[in-house]
Amino acid sequence: MPGRPLTILQLTHQGGPAGSTQSIFNLSEHLARRGHRVLVGCRDDVLLARLARAARLDVVPFDFTRLGSLARALQGVIAQHGVAVVNAHGTRDRRALTWLRWRGRLSQAFVVTRRTMPLTSSVELLAVGLTADRTIAVSAAVAGALRRRLHPGARLRVVPNGIALERVDAPVGGQELAAARATLGDVGGRSVLAVVSRLKDQHVLLQALVLIERPMLVAFVGVEPDARLRALADAVPPRHRVVFVPLSERPALPFYHLATAAALPSRIEGLSQSLLEAMALGLPVVASDAGGNPHLVTSGETGLLVPPLDPAAWARALDRVLSDGEFARRLARAGRELVRREFTLERTAQRTEAVYREALERRARAG
């Protein structure tokens, strides 16, 4: 490993069951394998804290309720542990660190990671972008959107998310698989479509089902249906079945093992962890042509891209993938090869470390 080992604080006010949590944990674990000391700063009661402790990473609990007290706590932890780089992954994190920098109380390297398409105001983006030493965008789409919203381009770097192949390739336990099968219920010869995502445009798929003749079972994993989704699900023709699996800490991988294909209708993904997992497991994927999805899916080669919010287009794409076996297998093979070649955690950790060292060099010059 080039350069000296670093003490790195990975910070997020979120950390619950989500793709971002898995990405932060995987990155932290791989940076530790590269010889760095990694502290995981998050709430004490979230999934990320439990994952980090199980992997024997140091967990530093924070109360993210109030910005001022969070900033003071961060300052103390950074000094106590000799932190060299702080990597913020959420809104409250970067606000607290920006405040510390403005007050002259943060001399360490400050890195921001943007994991979704930006919704923050341009004023705040500019303020944080000019304060952080480097900003990591997880796809070219995120980087482009940041630039359009006034983020300074000189401090912006693209580091795609990676996937922990050892986690994806680990055998799925019999109990986990049986629980997923029981959740799906009677498949009845239907094709199974797995949609692993929080609440992100699932209504489009329910509207598309009305137009699809081939019987399907759609498993929405990670979402509690609101009134709109429930009404649309009740209106689905009886040849189809819809199953909602509420957000929990149970792994979603068993559902992929029972699926025929995977779909993601979201428009705000930076670079989707769920798509990475589905493709690595050899499932054909259908995704909205939005956000960072085109960075991962080349339509007709490694999956299918569909115009967002267009039920008729979704119906055509899903019907093609589920009715043309050879086409689906070709997409699945190409997607699997791409992810396992280009989107490994080793590459992500190496590139992230390079950005950290750039940030440290900038602090040294500024100092």
DOKOLLUM-316165 format. One record per residue (C-alpha): x, y, z. Coordinates in steps of 0.02 Angstrom, whole numbers, plus 50000, padded with zeros to 5 digits. Layout:
! residues N
{c1 X c2 Y c3 Z} $
...
This chain:
! residues 367
{c1 50000 c2 50000 c3 50000} $
{c1 50079 c2 50165 c3 49948} $
{c1 50095 c2 50299 c3 50081} $
{c1 50077 c2 50291 c3 50268} $
{c1 49924 c2 50217 c3 50353} $
{c1 49789 c2 50344 c3 50394} $
{c1 49661 c2 50363 c3 50532} $
{c1 49497 c2 50392 c3 50443} $
{c1 49328 c2 50441 c3 50515} $
{c1 49181 c2 50382 c3 50409} $
{c1 49032 c2 50486 c3 50464} $
{c1 48846 c2 50470 c3 50429} $
{c1 48688 c2 50522 c3 50521} $
{c1 48591 c2 50386 c3 50429} $
{c1 48655 c2 50206 c3 50440} $
{c1 48489 c2 50113 c3 50434} $
{c1 48442 c2 49973 c3 50311} $
{c1 48488 c2 50048 c3 50142} $
{c1 48609 c2 50028 c3 50000} $
{c1 48711 c2 50176 c3 50062} $
{c1 48738 c2 50090 c3 50229} $
{c1 48805 c2 49934 c3 50144} $
{c1 48918 c2 50042 c3 50034} $
{c1 48990 c2 50138 c3 50182} $
{c1 49019 c2 49979 c3 50281} $
{c1 49100 c2 49887 c3 50135} $
{c1 49214 c2 50035 c3 50099} $
{c1 49264 c2 50050 c3 50283} $
{c1 49303 c2 49865 c3 50294} $
{c1 49411 c2 49867 c3 50137} $
{c1 49505 c2 50024 c3 50190} $
{c1 49545 c2 49935 c3 50353} $
{c1 49610 c2 49786 c3 50254} $
{c1 49725 c2 49907 c3 50164} $
{c1 49806 c2 49947 c3 50331} $
{c1 49712 c2 50103 c3 50385} $
{c1 49628 c2 50132 c3 50552} $
{c1 49444 c2 50164 c3 50515} $
{c1 49323 c2 50241 c3 50639} $
{c1 49138 c2 50229 c3 50598} $
{c1 49041 c2 50378 c3 50665} $
{c1 48852 c2 50351 c3 50670} $
{c1 48706 c2 50331 c3 50789} $
{c1 48732 c2 50191 c3 50912} $
{c1 48567 c2 50103 c3 50874} $
{c1 48579 c2 50084 c3 50684} $
{c1 48625 c2 49939 c3 50571} $
{c1 48790 c2 50018 c3 50520} $
{c1 48851 c2 50016 c3 50700} $
{c1 48810 c2 49832 c3 50718} $
{c1 48892 c2 49786 c3 50553} $
{c1 49049 c2 49884 c3 50598} $
{c1 49064 c2 49807 c3 50771} $
{c1 49041 c2 49632 c3 50700} $
{c1 49186 c2 49669 c3 50581} $
{c1 49290 c2 49734 c3 50729} $
{c1 49293 c2 49912 c3 50666} $
{c1 49294 c2 50052 c3 50795} $
{c1 49122 c2 50131 c3 50814} $
{c1 49106 c2 50308 c3 50881} $
{c1 48925 c2 50348 c3 50929} $
{c1 48863 c2 50524 c3 50892} $
{c1 48702 c2 50617 c3 50930} $
{c1 48657 c2 50704 c3 50767} $
{c1 48506 c2 50798 c3 50838} $
{c1 48587 c2 50969 c3 50859} $
{c1 48717 c2 51041 c3 50743} $
{c1 48815 c2 51135 c3 50876} $
{c1 48835 c2 50990 c3 50995} $
{c1 48876 c2 50874 c3 50850} $
{c1 49014 c2 50991 c3 50792} $
{c1 49089 c2 51000 c3 50966} $
{c1 49083 c2 50810 c3 50984} $
{c1 49166 c2 50789 c3 50815} $
{c1 49305 c2 50908 c3 50862} $
{c1 49339 c2 50808 c3 51020} $
{c1 49340 c2 50639 c3 50933} $
{c1 49453 c2 50701 c3 50793} $
{c1 49579 c2 50765 c3 50919} $
{c1 49567 c2 50614 c3 51035} $
{c1 49596 c2 50485 c3 50898} $
{c1 49717 c2 50581 c3 50789} $
{c1 49600 c2 50577 c3 50639} $
{c1 49685 c2 50629 c3 50476} $
{c1 49535 c2 50620 c3 50358} $
{c1 49349 c2 50643 c3 50390} $
{c1 49232 c2 50575 c3 50257} $
{c1 49053 c2 50641 c3 50272} $
{c1 48914 c2 50541 c3 50188} $
{c1 48757 c2 50637 c3 50239} $
{c1 48682 c2 50811 c3 50249} $
{c1 48700 c2 50841 c3 50436} $
{c1 48877 c2 50773 c3 50435} $
{c1 48941 c2 50892 c3 50302} $
{c1 48850 c2 51040 c3 50380} $
{c1 48933 c2 51010 c3 50548} $
{c1 49105 c2 50990 c3 50470} $
{c1 49081 c2 51144 c3 50361} $
{c1 49038 c2 51244 c3 50517} $
{c1 49195 c2 51180 c3 50604} $
{c1 49303 c2 51227 c3 50454} $
{c1 49228 c2 51402 c3 50447} $
{c1 49264 c2 51423 c3 50633} $
{c1 49445 c2 51373 c3 50608} $
{c1 49424 c2 51213 c3 50710} $
{c1 49450 c2 51082 c3 50573} $
{c1 49625 c2 51073 c3 50504} $
{c1 49609 c2 50891 c3 50451} $
{c1 49565 c2 50836 c3 50274} $
{c1 49378 c2 50851 c3 50244} $
{c1 49300 c2 50741 c3 50108} $
{c1 49117 c2 50733 c3 50058} $
{c1 49039 c2 50584 c3 49968} $
{c1 48882 c2 50614 c3 49866} $
{c1 48786 c2 50451 c3 49841} $
{c1 48625 c2 50512 c3 49758} $
{c1 48576 c2 50641 c3 49629} $
{c1 48587 c2 50808 c3 49721} $
{c1 48430 c2 50888 c3 49790} $
{c1 48522 c2 51014 c3 49899} $
{c1 48506 c2 51199 c3 49856} $
{c1 48641 c2 51270 c3 49742} $
{c1 48692 c2 51393 c3 49878} $
{c1 48727 c2 51254 c3 50003} $
{c1 48814 c2 51148 c3 49870} $
{c1 48929 c2 51293 c3 49830} $
{c1 48965 c2 51329 c3 50013} $
{c1 49006 c2 51148 c3 50056} $
{c1 49098 c2 51121 c3 49892} $
{c1 49212 c2 51268 c3 49924} $
{c1 49243 c2 51209 c3 50103} $
{c1 49276 c2 51024 c3 50079} $
{c1 49449 c2 50978 c3 50014} $
{c1 49374 c2 50849 c3 49896} $
{c1 49201 c2 50789 c3 49848} $
{c1 49176 c2 50611 c3 49787} $
{c1 49032 c2 50578 c3 49667} $
{c1 48987 c2 50395 c3 49648} $
{c1 48951 c2 50414 c3 49461} $
{c1 48980 c2 50534 c3 49318} $
{c1 48795 c2 50576 c3 49323} $
{c1 48808 c2 50637 c3 49503} $
{c1 48965 c2 50736 c3 49461} $
{c1 48880 c2 50819 c3 49313} $
{c1 48727 c2 50865 c3 49416} $
{c1 48838 c2 50940 c3 49551} $
{c1 48929 c2 51047 c3 49424} $
{c1 48765 c2 51109 c3 49350} $
{c1 48715 c2 51163 c3 49526} $
{c1 48873 c2 51267 c3 49549} $
{c1 48984 c2 51141 c3 49639} $
{c1 49167 c2 51185 c3 49601} $
{c1 49231 c2 51057 c3 49477} $
{c1 49414 c2 51066 c3 49525} $
{c1 49382 c2 50978 c3 49691} $
{c1 49264 c2 50847 c3 49620} $
{c1 49316 c2 50666 c3 49590} $
{c1 49216 c2 50518 c3 49523} $
{c1 49239 c2 50355 c3 49620} $
{c1 49105 c2 50226 c3 49573} $
{c1 49029 c2 50118 c3 49708} $
{c1 49097 c2 49942 c3 49717} $
{c1 49025 c2 49778 c3 49775} $
{c1 49094 c2 49657 c3 49903} $
{c1 49097 c2 49498 c3 49800} $
{c1 49132 c2 49387 c3 49949} $
{c1 48967 c2 49445 c3 50023} $
{c1 48869 c2 49416 c3 49862} $
{c1 48950 c2 49247 c3 49832} $
{c1 48926 c2 49182 c3 50010} $
{c1 48802 c2 49037 c3 50017} $
{c1 48627 c2 49092 c3 50067} $
{c1 48571 c2 49002 c3 50224} $
{c1 48430 c2 48879 c3 50212} $
{c1 48327 c2 48973 c3 50341} $
{c1 48349 c2 49139 c3 50251} $
{c1 48299 c2 49063 c3 50085} $
{c1 48149 c2 48975 c3 50164} $
{c1 48094 c2 49139 c3 50246} $
{c1 48105 c2 49232 c3 50080} $
{c1 48009 c2 49093 c3 49993} $
{c1 47875 c2 49099 c3 50127} $
{c1 47862 c2 49288 c3 50108} $
{c1 47832 c2 49270 c3 49921} $
{c1 47700 c2 49138 c3 49948} $
{c1 47628 c2 49038 c3 49805} $
{c1 47721 c2 49087 c3 49647} $
{c1 47605 c2 48981 c3 49541} $
{c1 47721 c2 48969 c3 49392} $
{c1 47739 c2 49159 c3 49377} $
{c1 47902 c2 49248 c3 49335} $
{c1 47971 c2 49334 c3 49490} $
{c1 48029 c2 49514 c3 49477} $
{c1 48132 c2 49580 c3 49624} $
{c1 48128 c2 49767 c3 49658} $
{c1 48244 c2 49804 c3 49803} $
{c1 48228 c2 49986 c3 49849} $
{c1 48152 c2 50107 c3 49970} $
{c1 48003 c2 50210 c3 49910} $
{c1 48064 c2 50266 c3 49738} $
{c1 47937 c2 50268 c3 49595} $
{c1 47871 c2 50091 c3 49622} $
{c1 47701 c2 50154 c3 49564} $
{c1 47763 c2 50151 c3 49383} $
{c1 47789 c2 49963 c3 49390} $
{c1 47616 c2 49935 c3 49462} $
{c1 47540 c2 50037 c3 49321} $
{c1 47642 c2 49936 c3 49196} $
{c1 47574 c2 49770 c3 49260} $
{c1 47402 c2 49811 c3 49191} $
{c1 47480 c2 49809 c3 49016} $
{c1 47577 c2 49644 c3 49036} $
{c1 47491 c2 49481 c3 48991} $
{c1 47627 c2 49364 c3 49053} $
{c1 47587 c2 49320 c3 49236} $
{c1 47712 c2 49397 c3 49356} $
{c1 47747 c2 49405 c3 49542} $
{c1 47825 c2 49571 c3 49588} $
{c1 47916 c2 49577 c3 49755} $
{c1 47943 c2 49754 c3 49818} $
{c1 48079 c2 49726 c3 49948} $
{c1 48116 c2 49867 c3 50069} $
{c1 47958 c2 49969 c3 50055} $
{c1 47802 c2 49993 c3 50161} $
{c1 47661 c2 50035 c3 50039} $
{c1 47578 c2 50203 c3 50056} $
{c1 47395 c2 50229 c3 50010} $
{c1 47436 c2 50259 c3 49827} $
{c1 47540 c2 50101 c3 49808} $
{c1 47411 c2 49998 c3 49901} $
{c1 47272 c2 50060 c3 49787} $
{c1 47374 c2 50024 c3 49630} $
{c1 47419 c2 49850 c3 49694} $
{c1 47235 c2 49813 c3 49727} $
{c1 47196 c2 49861 c3 49547} $
{c1 47324 c2 49741 c3 49471} $
{c1 47242 c2 49604 c3 49366} $
{c1 47226 c2 49436 c3 49457} $
{c1 47350 c2 49350 c3 49340} $
{c1 47485 c2 49446 c3 49433} $
{c1 47533 c2 49450 c3 49617} $
{c1 47614 c2 49592 c3 49714} $
{c1 47708 c2 49566 c3 49877} $
{c1 47772 c2 49707 c3 49986} $
{c1 47916 c2 49665 c3 50102} $
{c1 47938 c2 49805 c3 50231} $
{c1 48108 c2 49883 c3 50261} $
{c1 48208 c2 49780 c3 50386} $
{c1 48384 c2 49725 c3 50425} $
{c1 48354 c2 49557 c3 50341} $
{c1 48468 c2 49536 c3 50190} $
{c1 48386 c2 49556 c3 50019} $
{c1 48502 c2 49433 c3 49933} $
{c1 48386 c2 49281 c3 49959} $
{c1 48252 c2 49367 c3 49855} $
{c1 48374 c2 49384 c3 49711} $
{c1 48407 c2 49197 c3 49720} $
{c1 48220 c2 49168 c3 49694} $
{c1 48198 c2 49299 c3 49557} $
{c1 48191 c2 49287 c3 49368} $
{c1 48244 c2 49469 c3 49344} $
{c1 48270 c2 49630 c3 49442} $
{c1 48206 c2 49806 c3 49413} $
{c1 48240 c2 49980 c3 49481} $
{c1 48123 c2 50123 c3 49432} $
{c1 48212 c2 50255 c3 49539} $
{c1 48266 c2 50420 c3 49459} $
{c1 48386 c2 50479 c3 49596} $
{c1 48512 c2 50338 c3 49612} $
{c1 48695 c2 50387 c3 49609} $
{c1 48755 c2 50210 c3 49576} $
{c1 48635 c2 50081 c3 49644} $
{c1 48695 c2 49948 c3 49765} $
{c1 48542 c2 49843 c3 49725} $
{c1 48580 c2 49844 c3 49538} $
{c1 48761 c2 49797 c3 49574} $
{c1 48704 c2 49650 c3 49679} $
{c1 48575 c2 49589 c3 49553} $
{c1 48698 c2 49601 c3 49408} $
{c1 48838 c2 49516 c3 49505} $
{c1 48720 c2 49371 c3 49540} $
{c1 48681 c2 49352 c3 49355} $
{c1 48506 c2 49424 c3 49348} $
{c1 48448 c2 49524 c3 49197} $
{c1 48405 c2 49701 c3 49255} $
{c1 48285 c2 49835 c3 49195} $
{c1 48313 c2 50012 c3 49261} $
{c1 48254 c2 50189 c3 49232} $
{c1 48360 c2 50290 c3 49112} $
{c1 48401 c2 50418 c3 49246} $
{c1 48529 c2 50462 c3 49377} $
{c1 48681 c2 50349 c3 49381} $
{c1 48590 c2 50198 c3 49308} $
{c1 48661 c2 50227 c3 49131} $
{c1 48836 c2 50228 c3 49208} $
{c1 48805 c2 50046 c3 49253} $
{c1 48680 c2 49984 c3 49123} $
{c1 48709 c2 49995 c3 48936} $
{c1 48537 c2 49965 c3 48864} $
{c1 48527 c2 49806 c3 48761} $
{c1 48699 c2 49749 c3 48819} $
{c1 48710 c2 49739 c3 49010} $
{c1 48526 c2 49769 c3 49045} $
{c1 48381 c2 49875 c3 48984} $
{c1 48353 c2 50060 c3 49015} $
{c1 48176 c2 50128 c3 49014} $
{c1 48113 c2 50308 c3 49005} $
{c1 48064 c2 50357 c3 49183} $
{c1 47880 c2 50367 c3 49230} $
{c1 47823 c2 50282 c3 49069} $
{c1 47717 c2 50128 c3 49114} $
{c1 47696 c2 50073 c3 48933} $
{c1 47885 c2 50074 c3 48905} $
{c1 47911 c2 49978 c3 49066} $
{c1 47781 c2 49850 c3 49012} $
{c1 47870 c2 49822 c3 48846} $
{c1 48042 c2 49807 c3 48927} $
{c1 47987 c2 49686 c3 49063} $
{c1 47889 c2 49579 c3 48940} $
{c1 48041 c2 49568 c3 48826} $
{c1 48159 c2 49516 c3 48966} $
{c1 48038 c2 49389 c3 49036} $
{c1 47982 c2 49314 c3 48870} $
{c1 48147 c2 49305 c3 48774} $
{c1 48255 c2 49185 c3 48871} $
{c1 48409 c2 49197 c3 48761} $
{c1 48405 c2 49388 c3 48764} $
{c1 48387 c2 49388 c3 48954} $
{c1 48531 c2 49266 c3 48975} $
{c1 48642 c2 49373 c3 48863} $
{c1 48603 c2 49529 c3 48966} $
{c1 48633 c2 49434 c3 49127} $
{c1 48802 c2 49366 c3 49072} $
{c1 48865 c2 49534 c3 49012} $
{c1 48804 c2 49624 c3 49168} $
{c1 48884 c2 49496 c3 49282} $
{c1 49051 c2 49507 c3 49193} $
{c1 49048 c2 49698 c3 49195} $
{c1 49014 c2 49714 c3 49381} $
{c1 49139 c2 49582 c3 49432} $
{c1 49273 c2 49662 c3 49323} $
{c1 49246 c2 49849 c3 49345} $
{c1 49150 c2 49876 c3 49508} $
{c1 49247 c2 49783 c3 49642} $
{c1 49270 c2 49851 c3 49817} $
{c1 49458 c2 49837 c3 49796} $
{c1 49453 c2 49965 c3 49655} $
{c1 49335 c2 50078 c3 49751} $
{c1 49444 c2 50075 c3 49907} $
{c1 49602 c2 50108 c3 49807} $
{c1 49525 c2 50256 c3 49716} $
{c1 49449 c2 50325 c3 49876} $
{c1 49617 c2 50316 c3 49963} $
{c1 49694 c2 50415 c3 49819} $
{c1 49564 c2 50552 c3 49845} $
{c1 49602 c2 50555 c3 50032} $
{c1 49786 c2 50583 c3 49994} $
{c1 49742 c2 50724 c3 49874} $
{c1 49640 c2 50804 c3 50013} $
{c1 49785 c2 50786 c3 50135} $
{c1 49903 c2 50868 c3 50011} $
{c1 49783 c2 51012 c3 49992} $
{c1 49774 c2 51035 c3 50181} $
{c1 49963 c2 51032 c3 50191} $
{c1 49975 c2 51170 c3 50061} $
{c1 49838 c2 51271 c3 50145} $
{c1 49920 c2 51249 c3 50315} $
